[in-house]
């Protein structure tokens, strides 16, 4: 049986406790160290503190999940809601909502699906995002100042901007996808597949952009490389 928490109500889950299938219908829940919340429906607020764990929560209708430093949220579905990550989030799916990865926070394996009716699904990165998948129209990843995205995979009509690819990392832009203002550092790889587009990218010394689609206005530093299979009309300017 589900527990319902309405406006003004609060549920506390402390060490050793487990809350299953709580419905936060405008109410609030706080998961402290050692506590677990499973299958929570968040239409209010859920806060996961250091040492706390949320599993398979659904965030909808303006709901907000805040994962504090040291807290973990595994397998969230964000649909018309928001997740803010200061700790660790894994395996989230974002559809018509937002995952914000704050400085010091990490999101791994997030899937951002297509938005609807001009409302996007987005991942805003001020911390670290690893292995994000963008799929469909209005699926967006934005990497802000101080943020890092590694291993982003962009499918049809998805878009990423400001991605930094470090050594050992890769960004893959498939058909219909767009990568804007990426920086490919030494040892990093950007692969723009047929039908994909990269715009205003910078390839640093030791970085590699492998382009089978379109590369527009790329800057390739001395020691960097762009292997291009695009027509010679594509704008490309080396930088020394």
KASUL-V140202 format. One record per residue. N is the residue number from 0. RES is the residue in one letter. PSI is psi in degrees with one decimal (NA if undefined). Layout:
# KASUL-V140202
n=N res=RES psi=PSI
n=N res=RES psi=PSI
This chain:
# KASUL-V140202
n=0 res=X psi=134.3
n=1 res=X psi=148.5
n=2 res=X psi=131.7
n=3 res=X psi=128.0
n=4 res=X psi=115.6
n=5 res=X psi=179.9
n=6 res=X psi=129.5
n=7 res=X psi=-12.6
n=8 res=X psi=159.1
n=9 res=X psi=136.8
n=10 res=X psi=128.9
n=11 res=X psi=130.3
n=12 res=X psi=111.6
n=13 res=X psi=-177.7
n=14 res=X psi=129.2
n=15 res=X psi=-11.1
n=16 res=X psi=151.8
n=17 res=X psi=127.1
n=18 res=X psi=127.7
n=19 res=X psi=127.7
n=20 res=X psi=38.6
n=21 res=X psi=138.1
n=22 res=X psi=106.1
n=23 res=X psi=87.6
n=24 res=X psi=70.1
n=25 res=X psi=-9.9
n=26 res=X psi=-173.9
n=27 res=X psi=151.1
n=28 res=X psi=145.0
n=29 res=X psi=121.9
n=30 res=X psi=111.3
n=31 res=X psi=178.1
n=32 res=X psi=127.7
n=33 res=X psi=-6.9
n=34 res=X psi=156.0
n=35 res=X psi=134.5
n=36 res=X psi=125.9
n=37 res=X psi=133.9
n=38 res=X psi=40.1
n=39 res=X psi=134.5
n=40 res=X psi=113.7
n=41 res=X psi=103.1
n=42 res=X psi=16.6
n=43 res=X psi=-123.7
n=44 res=X psi=139.5
n=45 res=X psi=124.6
n=46 res=X psi=125.3
n=47 res=X psi=110.3
n=48 res=X psi=177.5
n=49 res=X psi=126.5
n=50 res=X psi=-7.3
n=51 res=X psi=161.2
n=52 res=X psi=128.5
n=53 res=X psi=136.5
n=54 res=X psi=129.2
n=55 res=X psi=43.1
n=56 res=X psi=150.2
n=57 res=X psi=123.3
n=58 res=X psi=114.5
n=59 res=X psi=167.3
n=60 res=X psi=49.4
n=61 res=X psi=8.7
n=62 res=X psi=157.9
n=63 res=X psi=127.4
n=64 res=X psi=127.3
n=65 res=X psi=119.6
n=66 res=X psi=107.4
n=67 res=X psi=163.5
n=68 res=X psi=127.1
n=69 res=X psi=-11.1
n=70 res=X psi=162.9
n=71 res=X psi=136.0
n=72 res=X psi=119.5
n=73 res=X psi=120.6
n=74 res=X psi=33.9
n=75 res=X psi=145.3
n=76 res=X psi=116.4
n=77 res=X psi=106.3
n=78 res=X psi=104.9
n=79 res=X psi=32.2
n=80 res=X psi=-169.7
n=81 res=X psi=144.2
n=82 res=X psi=127.7
n=83 res=X psi=125.1
n=84 res=X psi=111.2
n=85 res=X psi=-17.5
n=86 res=X psi=-115.5
n=87 res=X psi=129.4
n=88 res=X psi=132.5
n=89 res=X psi=142.7
n=90 res=X psi=26.8
n=91 res=X psi=149.6
n=92 res=X psi=125.0
n=93 res=X psi=120.6
n=94 res=X psi=113.9
n=95 res=X psi=53.9
n=96 res=X psi=-168.9
n=97 res=X psi=134.7
n=98 res=X psi=121.5
n=99 res=X psi=117.9
n=100 res=X psi=106.5
n=101 res=X psi=166.3
n=102 res=X psi=129.0
n=103 res=X psi=-12.9
n=104 res=X psi=159.5
n=105 res=X psi=133.4
n=106 res=X psi=129.0
n=107 res=X psi=131.6
n=108 res=X psi=28.8
n=109 res=X psi=138.4
n=110 res=X psi=122.7
n=111 res=X psi=113.9
n=112 res=X psi=169.3
n=113 res=X psi=139.0
n=114 res=X psi=179.7
n=115 res=X psi=152.0
n=116 res=X psi=45.2
n=117 res=X psi=13.0
n=118 res=X psi=121.5
n=119 res=X psi=158.8
n=120 res=X psi=131.1
n=121 res=X psi=153.9
n=122 res=X psi=118.7
n=123 res=X psi=119.1
n=124 res=X psi=111.0
n=125 res=X psi=-14.2
n=126 res=X psi=-119.8
n=127 res=X psi=127.0
n=128 res=X psi=125.8
n=129 res=X psi=129.9
n=130 res=X psi=47.5
n=131 res=X psi=139.7
n=132 res=X psi=126.4
n=133 res=X psi=128.2
n=134 res=X psi=113.4
n=135 res=X psi=170.4
n=136 res=X psi=137.0
n=137 res=X psi=19.7
n=138 res=X psi=117.3
n=139 res=X psi=138.2
n=140 res=X psi=127.1
n=141 res=X psi=124.6
n=142 res=X psi=113.9
n=143 res=X psi=174.0
n=144 res=X psi=126.8
n=145 res=X psi=-9.0
n=146 res=X psi=159.6
n=147 res=X psi=134.2
n=148 res=X psi=132.0
n=149 res=X psi=134.7
n=150 res=X psi=27.5
n=151 res=X psi=135.0
n=152 res=X psi=121.7
n=153 res=X psi=115.5
n=154 res=X psi=-176.4
n=155 res=X psi=123.4
n=156 res=X psi=0.4
n=157 res=X psi=160.9
n=158 res=X psi=140.9
n=159 res=X psi=142.3
n=160 res=X psi=141.1
n=161 res=X psi=15.3
n=162 res=X psi=136.5
n=163 res=X psi=123.2
n=164 res=X psi=112.9
n=165 res=X psi=173.6
n=166 res=X psi=129.5
n=167 res=X psi=-11.4
n=168 res=X psi=168.6
n=169 res=X psi=147.2
n=170 res=X psi=128.2
n=171 res=X psi=122.6
n=172 res=X psi=109.8
n=173 res=X psi=-178.1
n=174 res=X psi=127.2
n=175 res=X psi=-13.3
n=176 res=X psi=159.0
n=177 res=X psi=132.6
n=178 res=X psi=126.4
n=179 res=X psi=128.6
n=180 res=X psi=40.1
n=181 res=X psi=152.0
n=182 res=X psi=121.3
n=183 res=X psi=106.3
n=184 res=X psi=174.2
n=185 res=X psi=127.1
n=186 res=X psi=-5.3
n=187 res=X psi=159.6
n=188 res=X psi=132.1
n=189 res=X psi=124.1
n=190 res=X psi=112.1
n=191 res=X psi=104.4
n=192 res=X psi=167.7
n=193 res=X psi=126.9
n=194 res=X psi=-10.2
n=195 res=X psi=164.2
n=196 res=X psi=135.0
n=197 res=X psi=140.9
n=198 res=X psi=129.4
n=199 res=X psi=36.5
n=200 res=X psi=155.1
n=201 res=X psi=124.1
n=202 res=X psi=108.9
n=203 res=X psi=169.1
n=204 res=X psi=127.0
n=205 res=X psi=-6.8
n=206 res=X psi=163.3
n=207 res=X psi=128.6
n=208 res=X psi=117.4
n=209 res=X psi=112.3
n=210 res=X psi=113.0
n=211 res=X psi=-3.2
n=212 res=X psi=-122.2
n=213 res=X psi=133.3
n=214 res=X psi=114.5
n=215 res=X psi=126.0
n=216 res=X psi=37.4
n=217 res=X psi=146.4
n=218 res=X psi=119.5
n=219 res=X psi=112.3
n=220 res=X psi=160.9
n=221 res=X psi=126.4
n=222 res=X psi=-13.0
n=223 res=X psi=171.4
n=224 res=X psi=141.7
n=225 res=X psi=116.4
n=226 res=X psi=110.4
n=227 res=X psi=135.4
n=228 res=X psi=18.3
n=229 res=X psi=161.7
n=230 res=X psi=153.2
n=231 res=X psi=-11.9
n=232 res=X psi=-16.6
n=233 res=X psi=130.8
n=234 res=X psi=132.5
n=235 res=X psi=124.5
n=236 res=X psi=119.9
n=237 res=X psi=153.9
n=238 res=X psi=131.1
n=239 res=X psi=NA
